[in-house]
Amino acid sequence: MTNVTVIGLGIMGLPMARNLVDAGHAVTGFNRSPGATQKLAEHGGTAATSIADAVRDADVIITMVPDSPDVEAVVLGEDGVLAHARQGAVWVDASTIRPDVSVRLAAAAAEAGVRAVDAPVSGGEQGAVEGVLSIMVGGDADDVETVRPVLEAVGKTIVHVGPAGSGQTVKAANQLIVAGTIELVAEALVFLEAHGVDTAAAIEVLAGGLAGNRILDRKAASMAKREFQPGFRVDLHHKDLGIVTAAAREAGVAIPLGAMTAQLMGALRAEGHGDLDHSALLLLVEQLSGRSGATSTD
């Protein structure tokens, strides 16, 4: 059993924390809104009232918060992780943030005597609930192996991809592929509907061929029904694509399709759909095609 603290009990963090409890770890949770910590307590975890309280006795500290500034505040603040974690604890950042920020925070952690691992995840809410997330891990190899038993409680595919910041770089590539695939699936669905094709049958056969992908498997049916209950919100994917485009520019890498998809995601957000699932890119395809569709978030 390991003493694990999870900071950020949102769509992803809460099911991850629950899976850690189920795996036999002693789990303490902290969240800005206390309702989420109460849900963890009801599942057998412990609710903390502050970050300092949450991390003081932790062997492993997991942060799962929305963006780079949020991670910086949680880690570097007066009530933050580095000010109160014990020497030798391992901080695992499962958030999706800028790779350069991840590198800088890892250096700050080392100065404070805390070992840092960046371990962003992919798989969405369902993957978090099922404990089958894909986890791309950056950091020192020994530190990664130290936290591997904890990561195995929340993920299925766990790969050490390099030094600090590498996990965030791979996650940026992941978000580039996911957004582009969603856009193409959305275009295909609107195209099929315009021709009066049975979309359910089309999805089945497409998923079995070379066009098969996880978006078709997990999201195409709900997209066809115009159900966009958020598993991963447009707001967050918009943020992630900003990370991708900035990192690509810094590296001198051309991502023309990625840049276009980032613009489309931004346009969808500007239309007021930031709280919908990122598969709602279909709505923008419909709008650009002059076709109307009903939106459901039930």
N, C-alpha and C positions, 0 to 999 in steps of 0.2 A: 504494500500500500504506500502511495506517495501523497504528500500534502500538496494539493494542486489548487491554485487560485485562478479563477476566470474573471477577467474584468471586461465587461461588455456582454450583456445577456440579451442580445437582440435575436433576430431571425435565425442567425447562425450560432451565436454564442450559447444560447440557452440549451438547444438540443445537444450541442457538444458537451456542455457541462453535465447534462443528464446522463449522457453515455459514459462519461468519466466516473460518475457515481455508480452506474451499473457495473462498471469494470472493477469496482472495489476500492477506488481511490477516495481519500478524504477531500472533498471539494468545497471550497469557499467561493462565493460569488459576490461581485459588486457591480452595481449598475446605477446609473444616475436616477432612473425611476425605480422606486423600491418594489413595484409590483412584480418585476421580473425576478428579483432576488427571493421574493416570497414563493414564487413558483418553484425555484430551485430548492428552497427549504422544504417544500412539500414533497419533493422527490428524494429527500434524504441528504441534501447538501446543507451548507451553513450560510446564512445571510450576513454579510458584513455591512457596516454603516459608513465605512470610509476605505479609501485605497490603502492607507497606512494599516488599518485593522486587518484588511484582507491579505496583505502580502507578508506581514511580519513573521509568520511561522512557515511560510510556503517553501517547498523544495522547488516547485515549478510554477511559474506565473505566466498565464496565457492572456494576452490582450487581443480583443476582437472588437475594434471600434472603427468608425467609418473612414477616416481620412488621415493624411499625414499630420495636420495640426492637432488632431485629437490624440494621436499616439504620442506626439511630443508633449502635450499637456499632461497626459496620464503618466508618462515615464519621467519627465524632467521637473514636474511641479513640486512645490514645497510638500504637498501631501502625496507625492508621486512614488512610483515604484522604486526608483534608484535611491531615494531618500530614506526608505524604510525596509527594503528587502535585506535579508541577511546575506552575509558574505558567502559566495559560492552558489547561491541560488541561480537557477536558469530561467531567464526571461524568454518566452517564445511569443513572437508577434505574429499572430494569424491574420492580422488585418491586411488589406491591400493598400500599400503606400508607395511613394516614390523610392526607387532603389537608392538614390543618393542620400535620402533622409535615413533609410535603414542602415546604411553604412556609418553615417555620422552617429546615430543613436547607439549602434553596437560599440563604437569607440568610447562613447560616454559611459556605457554600461561597464566596459572593461576597467575604466578608471575608478568606478565605484565598487569594483570587486564582484560584479554580477556578470554571469556568462549570458551572451545574447545569441539567439537563433531566430532567423526570420523564416516563417513557415506559413505563407499564405495558402489558402485552400481553394479547391474548385469542386463543384458538385451541387451547388445550390442548397436550398433549404432541405429538399428531400434527401440529398446525400448526407447532410448533417444529421438529420433525424435517423437515417439508417446506419450511420457510422461508417460510411464507405467513401469518404472524401478522398480526393487526390491531393496530396500535400507535397509542395515543392520547397525543399529545405535548404537554406543557406546558413553557413556558420562553420565553426571548427568541428572537425569530424568527431572528436571525442565528446563534445557537447551534444552533437546530434544523436550519438548513440546513447547518451545519458537519458535523453528525453524520448527516445524511440518507443519505449513501452507506453508512455502517456499518449503519444501520437497514434499508436496502434489502437487505442480505445475509440478514436474518432475518425480514423481514416483507413483506407484499404491499400492505396498506392502511395507509398512514402519513399521519396527519392531525394538523396542528398545531391544537390546540383552544383555546389561550389561554396566559396567563401561568403562572408557577410554581404547581403544585398542580392545575391544570386537568386534566391528564392523569389524575391520581388521582381526581378528581371524576367524570370520564367513566367510568373503570374501575369505580367504585362503582356507577354506573348500569348498566353492563354486567353486573356480578355480580348485581344485582337482577333483571334480565331473564332471565339464564341460569337462576338458581335457580327463579324462578317458572315458567319454561317446562319445566324438568325435572320439577317437581312436577306440572304439568298432564299432561305426557306419561306420567308414572308412573300417575296416576289413570286416564287413558284406557286404558292397557294392562291394568290390573287390571280395569277395567270391561268391556273387550272379552273378556278371558279368562273372566270370570264368566258371560258370555253364550255361551261356546263358539265365539266367532268365530275364524277363522284370522288370527292376529295379523300374520303376515308379509304376507298380502294386504292387511290393513287398513292397515298401516304404508305400504305402497306407494301406496295410493290417497289416504291422508291427506296424504302428502308431496307429492302432485301438485296439491293444492287449496289453498284459502286457509289451511288449518291447517298447511301446510308450513313447516318451520323447520329450523335446523341440528341441533337436538337429535334430531328425527326422523331426519334424514339420518345423523348420526354415532353416535347412542347407542341409539336405540330397539331395534335388532336385538339388541344385547348385553344390554340391559335385559330383553328378553323371554326371553333365555336365562339370565338371572340371572348374568351375567358382569360383575363389578365391579372388574376389575383397574384400579388407579388411574391415570387420566390427569390428574385433578385431585382431590385427596383431600377428603373430607368435612371434615376438620380445617381445611383452608385456606379452604374456602368458608364454613364457620362463622365463621371470623375475618373474612372479607370482609363477611359480612352484618352483623356487629357494627359494622364501619366504616360501612356504609350506614345502619343504623338510628340510629347516633349522629349522623352528618352530617345526616340528615333532621330529627332532633329539633332540632339547632342552627339549622337553616334554617326551622323551623316548617312543614315539609312533611309531610302525612299520607301514609303508605305502608301502608295496612291489609293488602293482600295480601302485600306484601313483609315486613311484620312477622310475619305468620302463617307465611310460608315460613321466615323466620329461626328461629322457634320450632320448626318441624318439623325443620330441619337440626340444631338444637341437641339435639332429642330423639333423632334418629338417632345423633348422636355419643355421647350419654349411654348409648345401648344398646350401645356398644362398637364402633361401625362407623366410627370416625374415620379409619381407614387405607384404607377402601374408596373407590372413585370416587363423586363426588357424585350420580351417577345411581342410587346405592343408596337414594335417597329412595323408590324403589319398595318396598323392604322395609318401610318404615314404613307406606306405604299398605296393603300386605298385612296388616300387623299390626292396623291400625285397622279393617280390613274383616273381621277374623277368618278370614283365608285364609292358608294356609301355603305357603311356597315354598322351594326349595333355593337356597342361595347358592354361587356359584362365583367364585373369584378367580384361576383358572388362565388 
